[in-house]
Amino acid sequence: MDKDTNKQSRKTKQSNKSSYRKIALIIVIILAVMITGVGLGFLTATLNTKPGLAADITPPASSQIYDINGNLITNIHAVENRVPVKLDKIPKNLKDAFIAVEDARFYQHSGIDPRGILRAVWSNITNRGVSEGGSTITQQLAKNAYLSQEQTLKRKIQEAFLALQLEKQYTKQEILELYLNQIYFGQGAYGVQAASQLYFGKNVEDLSLSECAMLAGIPKSPNYYSPLNNFKASTERQSTVLDQMVKYKYIDEATAHKARATEIKLAKHTAEKKSTSASYFVDYVTQALIEKYGADAVYKNGLKIYTTLDLDMQHIAERTIAEQLPKYQTDENGIVQPQGALVAIEPHTGYIKAMVGGRGDDQFNRATMAIRQPGSAFKPFVFLAAIESNLSPSTVIDDSPITFGTWSPVNYNGKFNGKVTLRATAERSLNVPTVKIAQQIGTDKPLYYAQEMGISTLVLDGPQNDRNLSMALGGLTRGVTPLELAAAYGVFANNGVYATPTAIIKVVDRNGKILEQNTVQEKTVISEKSAYILTDMLRGVITRGTGTGANIGRDAAGKTGTTSDYVDAWFVGYTPDLVTSVWMGNDSNGTLDGITGADTPATIWRVFMKQALAGTPAKSFIKPDGLVIDDTPSVLDTDKEKLKKEEEEKDKLDKDKLKDKDKTTKKDDDQKSDKKTTNKENEPSNPTTPQDIPAIPAPAKPSVPPPVPNRS
């Protein structure tokens, strides 16, 4: 690196540091102003109105959730399960876990922590994920116990001054005891004692370190991190808590490692069939609101929540899943397997119109929480990247054996098909040509477009990541969710525009005040031309390819997906008005015994879509002006020189063969010259059969691609 480059690098770093210092200074000034200026009025009001910090005497009221047509879906309220416990009954490991993950400087600050706020801001600036937030435990207690759900500057200032007042009125130990008995853990459980009984079937004083770490991780998102709902996510969160405990020297790494390896035994709960329609959607909306406003606000403050759901479509979705999903066995948790999920989204708005997260006998929402391997349902991202790389449906690939290291991809039926077009590859879901295309365009392009289209679960760094050719066949490190895959396909239906999936339109409090009103969030991620070409290819999947079982008799496009050993089966498809993702599988990742995406998922999709769109006039996808799709077979630009050379060699070989035949003919004529014949010898013809199109050349070892821009 030369001197000028070094100098410029130093200038850039100094500039960045200067910017960060300015931001930090601004935050400190704001905090000072809050404490010494504007905040004094609120402090006076707070001290006058809450001299003993008694809870407001407000009658609790259930909140109501409505569908997009104003129909009441359900009333929501929690049967409060709270068993207060003294601090000396709470294990030290549990107290340490909460402090490490929620408020590392709890014993040093006096209610608000400017250093913690700056740390959180710095993390956002530098894109580092930290487990600590900007709010202290004292602030969280003030917010949860005494304040309304308003997201206003006034409420934030009230929260800060209530935290200061709490610190003056109570000791740290008393504040921690109040907090641990107040915090919400999901399923109506408030406080660590109720949560301990709910999740582990034991008193809080009997919890092990591994159980303490898991419990401390739940309040961040009680529905998502509940070990009863999502044990995998809960375990990952537990590991994060243990990391924080090591970081702040509450335990050492060896102890944390042992805790991670300790088997967690959850309390047994009888699976109950949900009676409420749209139960998974209701849980999804409720959890989003709890994370924003707190559990008490949602369950006790009489909110009116207006959502995007269409109850008519929802009933169709639930009925279709119930009727079409086969029942094989009941697992050890009392859950019938296999399970299924369905998400229907309006592609132009991102509105979630229907959501089914399972059979209704548990709270694990597979539509939003199940991260599963997509199989061939991921291939459209490869095809899209090919189109954006100036390939076309007529591009020809050689479907022939190829090996990358120790991996030799094969097609579903184990056979090879010779020269095939990109269109045929999509329609017949051919694996080998898809991998060869991905090798040519690079693995980063499909991953980039998948990210841009809302897939947030890709792994781009680390020893195990998705930057490899198996990605082209849906072999991902983690997988995808039905919700995100539906939204991604919505880009094709919406002329290249991504609309963020939306469940909540408006929230109103009991006094009629609008707390939030959401608008359509969209961005253009691919060209209208590319979206239409891809759609035109995926039409063939339904009309004559692997997805004929999904044919609904109107213009539609889609893709099947099946993973190895029949573990996951998908069908994701769309019309101009609706995009729907259907997944089927066992929670334990067991086999589906031969069921593919072309079978049950395609049938579920067809039955649902025909009924859901029955009242919607049939529309066709609109081709962009001037677009001409040429289906004349062509080859990749990178192969043209190779093809030209092969043609020249073939022509030379043909000429040599012709000369040899001429010599042979002349010799035969000489031998027959003394014989009379009435038939003239036929002149040899020139064999001008079409040339074979060569395979895409493969390097001996795939090169390491450059980093994918992080768009998630």
PADOTI-193172 format. One line per 3 residues: number of its first residue (from 1); for each residue x, y, z of C-alpha. Coordinates in steps of 0.25 Angstrom, whole numbers, plus 5000, padded with zeros to 4 digits. Layout:
! residues N
NUM> X/Y/Z  ...
! end
This chain:
! residues 712
1> 5000/5000/5000  5006/5014/4996  5008/5026/5005
4> 4996/5033/4999  4987/5021/5001  4991/5020/5016
7> 4989/5035/5018  4975/5034/5012  4972/5022/5021
10> 4977/5030/5033  4968/5042/5029  4956/5033/5027
13> 4958/5026/5041  4960/5040/5047  4947/5045/5040
16> 4939/5033/5045  4944/5035/5059  4941/5049/5059
19> 4927/5046/5054  4925/5036/5065  4930/5046/5076
22> 4920/5056/5070  4908/5047/5071  4912/5043/5085
25> 4914/5058/5089  4900/5060/5084  4894/5049/5092
28> 4900/5054/5105  4895/5068/5102  4881/5063/5100
31> 4882/5055/5113  4887/5067/5120  4876/5076/5114
34> 4866/5065/5118  4871/5065/5133  4873/5079/5135
37> 4863/5086/5125  4851/5081/5118  4850/5069/5128
40> 4848/5077/5140  4834/5080/5137  4831/5065/5135
43> 4839/5062/5148  4830/5071/5156  4818/5065/5150
46> 4823/5051/5153  4826/5054/5167  4813/5061/5169
49> 4804/5050/5163  4812/5038/5167  4818/5041/5181
52> 4818/5026/5185  4819/5021/5171  4806/5013/5173
55> 4800/5007/5160  4790/5015/5152  4776/5011/5156
58> 4771/5007/5142  4761/4996/5140  4767/4986/5131
61> 4760/4984/5118  4762/4973/5107  4768/4977/5093
64> 4761/4974/5080  4767/4969/5067  4759/4972/5054
67> 4761/4967/5040  4763/4976/5028  4748/4977/5026
70> 4745/4981/5040  4741/4968/5045  4745/4964/5059
73> 4755/4953/5060  4756/4951/5075  4757/4958/5088
76> 4771/4956/5095  4774/4956/5109  4783/4949/5118
79> 4779/4940/5130  4790/4946/5139  4799/4936/5146
82> 4808/4943/5156  4814/4937/5168  4823/4948/5175
85> 4836/4942/5181  4846/4949/5191  4860/4952/5185
88> 4867/4942/5194  4859/4931/5188  4864/4935/5174
91> 4877/4928/5170  4889/4937/5168  4891/4931/5155
94> 4878/4936/5150  4880/4950/5156  4894/4950/5149
97> 4888/4945/5136  4878/4956/5135  4888/4967/5139
100> 4898/4962/5129  4888/4962/5117  4879/4973/5121
103> 4887/4984/5129  4902/4981/5131  4904/4994/5139
106> 4892/4992/5148  4900/4993/5161  4908/5006/5156
109> 4897/5015/5150  4886/5023/5157  4874/5019/5148
112> 4879/5023/5134  4892/5019/5128  4897/5029/5118
115> 4909/5019/5115  4899/5008/5112  4891/5017/5103
118> 4904/5021/5096  4909/5007/5095  4895/5003/5088
121> 4897/5015/5078  4911/5011/5075  4907/4997/5073
124> 4896/5002/5063  4906/5011/5056  4917/5000/5054
127> 4906/4989/5051  4910/4980/5063  4900/4972/5070
130> 4900/4973/5085  4891/4967/5095  4890/4979/5104
133> 4880/4990/5101  4880/5005/5104  4869/5004/5115
136> 4873/5000/5129  4866/4990/5138  4861/5001/5146
139> 4855/5008/5133  4849/4995/5129  4842/4994/5142
142> 4837/5008/5141  4832/5006/5128  4825/4993/5130
145> 4819/4996/5144  4815/5011/5143  4814/5016/5129
148> 4805/5016/5117  4808/5010/5104  4810/5023/5097
151> 4823/5024/5088  4825/5039/5091  4837/5048/5096
154> 4828/5051/5108  4827/5037/5112  4842/5034/5110
157> 4845/5046/5119  4835/5041/5129  4842/5027/5128
160> 4855/5033/5131  4851/5042/5143  4842/5030/5149
163> 4855/5022/5148  4863/5033/5156  4852/5033/5166
166> 4851/5018/5167  4866/5018/5170  4864/5029/5181
169> 4853/5022/5188  4858/5007/5187  4871/5000/5188
172> 4877/4992/5176  4873/4979/5182  4858/4984/5184
175> 4858/4989/5170  4863/4976/5165  4853/4968/5173
178> 4842/4977/5167  4847/4975/5153  4848/4960/5154
181> 4834/4959/5159  4828/4968/5149  4835/4964/5136
184> 4826/4956/5125  4830/4942/5121  4819/4939/5111
187> 4806/4930/5113  4801/4939/5124  4813/4936/5133
190> 4818/4949/5140  4831/4948/5149  4842/4937/5150
193> 4834/4928/5159  4822/4926/5150  4831/4925/5138
196> 4840/4915/5145  4827/4906/5148  4822/4908/5134
199> 4835/4904/5126  4842/4895/5136  4832/4890/5146
202> 4840/4894/5158  4842/4906/5168  4851/4917/5164
205> 4861/4914/5175  4863/4900/5169  4868/4905/5155
208> 4881/4901/5149  4890/4910/5142  4886/4905/5129
211> 4871/4907/5132  4874/4921/5138  4881/4925/5125
214> 4869/4920/5117  4859/4927/5126  4867/4940/5125
217> 4867/4940/5110  4852/4939/5109  4846/4953/5112
220> 4854/4959/5099  4843/4952/5091  4834/4943/5100
223> 4827/4936/5088  4839/4934/5079  4848/4930/5090
226> 4839/4921/5098  4845/4907/5099  4831/4901/5098
229> 4829/4908/5085  4843/4909/5079  4853/4901/5086
232> 4864/4903/5076  4863/4918/5077  4862/4918/5092
235> 4875/4910/5092  4882/4920/5083  4877/4931/5092
238> 4882/4923/5104  4896/4922/5098  4896/4937/5096
241> 4892/4940/5111  4904/4930/5115  4913/4938/5106
244> 4909/4951/5113  4911/4945/5127  4925/4941/5123
247> 4928/4954/5117  4924/4961/5130  4932/4951/5138
250> 4920/4945/5146  4925/4931/5141  4937/4925/5133
253> 4936/4919/5119  4938/4905/5124  4925/4907/5133
256> 4918/4913/5121  4922/4901/5112  4917/4891/5123
259> 4904/4899/5124  4902/4899/5109  4904/4884/5109
262> 4894/4881/5120  4881/4875/5115  4869/4884/5118
265> 4856/4876/5122  4844/4884/5120  4831/4883/5128
268> 4821/4874/5121  4808/4881/5116  4796/4875/5109
271> 4795/4880/5095  4782/4887/5094  4774/4889/5081
274> 4772/4904/5078  4758/4908/5076  4760/4922/5072
277> 4761/4924/5057  4774/4930/5052  4780/4926/5065
280> 4794/4927/5059  4792/4940/5053  4786/4945/5066
283> 4799/4941/5073  4808/4947/5062  4801/4960/5064
286> 4800/4960/5079  4815/4957/5080  4818/4969/5071
289> 4810/4978/5080  4816/4973/5093  4830/4975/5088
292> 4826/4989/5084  4816/4993/5096  4818/4983/5107
295> 4809/4971/5111  4800/4980/5120  4797/4990/5109
298> 4792/4978/5100  4785/4970/5110  4779/4980/5119
301> 4778/4994/5112  4767/4991/5102  4774/4994/5089
304> 4767/4992/5076  4776/4986/5066  4773/4986/5051
307> 4780/4976/5043  4782/4972/5028  4776/4958/5030
310> 4764/4954/5022  4755/4945/5030  4749/4938/5018
313> 4762/4934/5012  4767/4930/5026  4755/4920/5028
316> 4758/4914/5014  4773/4913/5018  4770/4906/5031
319> 4760/4897/5025  4769/4893/5013  4781/4890/5022
322> 4772/4881/5031  4766/4874/5020  4778/4871/5011
325> 4789/4869/5021  4791/4855/5024  4792/4849/5038
328> 4803/4839/5041  4806/4839/5056  4806/4847/5069
331> 4820/4851/5074  4825/4850/5089  4819/4864/5091
334> 4805/4860/5087  4806/4868/5073  4801/4861/5061
337> 4811/4860/5050  4814/4864/5039  4811/4878/5040
340> 4808/4889/5030  4808/4904/5028  4802/4913/5018
343> 4804/4928/5016  4796/4937/5006  4801/4951/5003
346> 4796/4962/4994  4808/4965/4986  4805/4979/4983
349> 4804/4983/4998  4811/4972/5006  4798/4970/5013
352> 4797/4957/5020  4783/4951/5016  4784/4937/5022
355> 4793/4930/5031  4793/4916/5036  4805/4912/5045
358> 4801/4897/5047  4789/4888/5051  4785/4897/5063
361> 4790/4888/5074  4802/4896/5079  4807/4910/5079
364> 4819/4908/5069  4816/4917/5057  4823/4909/5046
367> 4819/4920/5036  4828/4930/5043  4837/4922/5052
370> 4840/4909/5045  4853/4911/5037  4854/4900/5028
373> 4862/4896/5015  4855/4901/5003  4860/4891/4993
376> 4857/4894/4978  4848/4905/4983  4861/4913/4984
379> 4864/4911/4970  4857/4924/4965  4867/4932/4971
382> 4878/4925/4963  4869/4927/4950  4867/4941/4953
385> 4882/4944/4955  4884/4937/4942  4874/4946/4935
388> 4880/4958/4942  4893/4954/4936  4888/4955/4922
391> 4884/4940/4920  4871/4936/4915  4860/4925/4915
394> 4867/4920/4903  4881/4919/4908  4885/4904/4907
397> 4893/4896/4917  4898/4882/4916  4891/4873/4926
400> 4903/4863/4928  4911/4858/4939  4920/4868/4947
403> 4928/4867/4960  4932/4878/4969  4942/4872/4979
406> 4935/4860/4985  4921/4865/4981  4914/4861/4968
409> 4900/4867/4967  4889/4858/4961  4875/4860/4956
412> 4863/4856/4964  4861/4843/4955  4876/4840/4954
415> 4877/4842/4939  4883/4853/4930  4876/4860/4918
418> 4887/4865/4910  4885/4879/4904  4874/4887/4911
421> 4869/4901/4912  4868/4909/4924  4853/4909/4922
424> 4853/4894/4922  4862/4894/4934  4852/4902/4942
427> 4840/4894/4937  4846/4881/4940  4854/4885/4952
430> 4867/4880/4947  4878/4880/4958  4891/4878/4949
433> 4888/4890/4940  4884/4899/4951  4897/4896/4958
436> 4905/4899/4945  4898/4912/4943  4901/4916/4958
439> 4915/4912/4955  4916/4921/4943  4909/4934/4949
442> 4915/4932/4963  4908/4928/4976  4908/4942/4981
445> 4898/4947/4971  4886/4938/4975  4889/4941/4990
448> 4889/4956/4988  4875/4955/4981  4870/4946/4991
451> 4874/4956/5002  4868/4968/4994  4855/4960/4993
454> 4854/4959/5008  4861/4946/5012  4868/4949/5025
457> 4872/4935/5029  4884/4934/5020  4898/4931/5026
460> 4909/4939/5018  4921/4937/5028  4928/4927/5037
463> 4933/4913/5034  4919/4908/5030  4912/4918/5021
466> 4903/4919/5008  4914/4923/4998  4915/4909/4991
469> 4908/4903/4979  4899/4894/4988  4892/4907/4991
472> 4886/4906/4976  4878/4894/4980  4873/4900/4993
475> 4884/4894/5002  4885/4905/5012  4892/4906/5025
478> 4879/4910/5032  4868/4910/5023  4856/4920/5020
481> 4842/4922/5026  4829/4921/5018  4826/4936/5021
484> 4839/4941/5015  4839/4932/5003  4824/4936/5000
487> 4829/4951/5001  4841/4948/4992  4832/4942/4981
490> 4823/4954/4982  4834/4962/4975  4832/4954/4963
493> 4817/4956/4963  4819/4971/4967  4827/4975/4955
496> 4840/4974/4962  4836/4982/4974  4837/4976/4988
499> 4826/4980/4998  4830/4977/5013  4820/4967/5019
502> 4810/4974/5028  4800/4969/5038  4796/4982/5045
505> 4789/4994/5039  4786/5002/5051  4786/5002/5066
508> 4776/5011/5074  4776/5012/5089  4763/5012/5098
511> 4762/5027/5097  4762/5026/5081  4776/5032/5080
514> 4783/5025/5068  4796/5019/5073  4801/5015/5060
517> 4797/5015/5045  4805/5007/5036  4807/5010/5021
520> 4812/5000/5010  4827/4999/5010  4832/4995/4997
523> 4845/4996/4989  4849/4992/4974  4859/4981/4975
526> 4859/4976/4961  4855/4981/4947  4841/4979/4942
529> 4846/4972/4930  4854/4961/4939  4842/4959/4947
532> 4833/4956/4935  4843/4947/4929  4845/4939/4942
535> 4829/4938/4943  4828/4934/4929  4838/4922/4932
538> 4831/4918/4945  4817/4918/4937  4822/4906/4930
541> 4825/4899/4944  4809/4899/4946  4805/4897/4931
544> 4814/4885/4927  4825/4884/4938  4827/4878/4952
547> 4815/4887/4957  4803/4882/4949  4796/4878/4961
550> 4795/4893/4965  4788/4897/4952  4776/4906/4956
553> 4771/4909/4942  4776/4924/4941  4789/4931/4939
556> 4799/4926/4950  4813/4923/4952  4821/4915/4963
559> 4831/4905/4967  4832/4892/4974  4842/4889/4985
562> 4846/4876/4991  4858/4873/5000  4867/4861/5002
565> 4861/4849/5008  4847/4855/5006  4849/4864/5019
568> 4842/4877/5014  4832/4879/5003  4828/4892/4997
571> 4820/4899/4987  4821/4914/4985  4813/4921/4974
574> 4805/4933/4970  4796/4940/4962  4796/4956/4959
577> 4787/4957/4972  4792/4947/4982  4805/4940/4985
580> 4804/4927/4994  4814/4919/5001  4811/4905/5005
583> 4821/4896/5014  4820/4882/5019  4829/4874/5028
586> 4831/4868/5042  4836/4876/5053  4846/4866/5056
589> 4852/4866/5042  4847/4852/5039  4844/4847/5025
592> 4831/4849/5018  4831/4836/5012  4832/4840/4997
595> 4823/4852/4997  4829/4863/4989  4825/4878/4986
598> 4818/4873/4974  4808/4865/4983  4801/4870/4995
601> 4807/4884/4996  4803/4886/4981  4789/4881/4984
604> 4788/4890/4996  4792/4902/4988  4782/4899/4977
607> 4770/4896/4986  4773/4909/4994  4776/4918/4982
610> 4764/4914/4974  4754/4917/4986  4762/4929/4991
613> 4761/4935/4977  4747/4931/4973  4742/4945/4975
616> 4754/4952/4968  4753/4953/4953  4764/4946/4946
619> 4776/4954/4941  4788/4952/4933  4802/4956/4936
622> 4805/4968/4928  4817/4968/4918  4826/4980/4919
625> 4825/4989/4906  4835/4985/4896  4840/4972/4903
628> 4842/4960/4893  4845/4947/4899  4854/4939/4889
631> 4853/4924/4891  4863/4921/4880  4873/4912/4886
634> 4886/4920/4889  4899/4918/4897  4906/4926/4908
637> 4915/4937/4903  4926/4930/4910  4924/4917/4902
640> 4924/4924/4888  4939/4923/4886  4939/4909/4890
643> 4927/4906/4881  4934/4913/4869  4947/4905/4871
646> 4939/4892/4872  4931/4895/4859  4944/4898/4852
649> 4950/4884/4857  4937/4877/4853  4937/4883/4839
652> 4952/4879/4837  4948/4865/4842  4936/4865/4832
655> 4945/4869/4820  4956/4858/4824  4945/4848/4824
658> 4939/4853/4811  4953/4852/4804  4955/4838/4810
661> 4941/4834/4804  4944/4840/4791  4957/4831/4790
664> 4949/4819/4794  4939/4822/4783  4949/4824/4772
667> 4956/4811/4776  4943/4804/4775  4940/4810/4762
670> 4953/4806/4756  4950/4792/4761  4937/4792/4754
673> 4941/4799/4741  4940/4786/4733  4926/4784/4738
676> 4914/4790/4732  4903/4796/4741  4890/4803/4739
679> 4890/4810/4752  4899/4822/4754  4907/4823/4767
682> 4901/4832/4777  4910/4844/4780  4914/4845/4795
685> 4906/4855/4803  4912/4865/4813  4907/4861/4827
688> 4903/4875/4832  4895/4871/4845  4894/4882/4855
691> 4906/4883/4864  4905/4879/4879  4905/4891/4888
694> 4916/4889/4898  4915/4888/4913  4918/4900/4922
697> 4933/4899/4925  4936/4896/4939  4949/4901/4946
700> 4956/4890/4954  4953/4897/4967  4942/4908/4969
703> 4948/4921/4972  4944/4928/4986  4934/4939/4983
706> 4935/4953/4988  4927/4957/5000  4912/4959/4998
709> 4907/4973/5002  4899/4971/5015  4885/4976/5012
712> 4877/4968/5023
! end
